[in-house]
Amino acid sequence: FVVLGFPCNQFLWQEPNDEAAIAVFCSRDRGVTFPMFSKVKVNGPDAHPLYRHLTAARRGLLGTRAVKWNFTKFL
């Protein structure tokens, strides 16, 4: 089991920084040791292909396909 982190700025603009700043914050300030990837979009027409696949494979609450919040987990 490996946790993978995909920062996204689509949820109340909580990730406005670039990938380098996010990586520093996650590792230094939060102790994150799992792999962090580039910022992606998880909803809408520009959603990353991984998230299009994940949301199509498993619908959310009330059958929606949108990721609802930036701490959503897929297992």
Residue pairs with C-beta under 8 A, 6 or more apart in sequence:
2 34
2 35
3 34
3 35
4 34
4 35
4 37
5 26
5 32
5 34
5 35
5 36
5 37
6 36
6 37
6 38
6 39
6 40
6 42
6 48
6 50
6 51
7 15
7 19
7 22
7 36
7 37
7 38
7 39
7 40
8 15
8 39
8 40
8 41
8 42
8 67
8 70
9 15
9 16
9 39
10 41
10 42
10 43
10 44
10 70
11 69
11 70
14 70
15 22
15 39
15 70
17 25
18 39
19 36
19 38
19 39
22 36
22 39
23 36
26 32
26 36
27 33
40 47
40 48
40 50
40 51
41 47
41 48
41 51
42 48
42 51
42 55
42 67
42 72
43 51
43 66
43 67
47 55
51 67
54 74
55 65
55 66
55 67
56 65
58 74
59 65
60 66
60 67
60 68
61 68
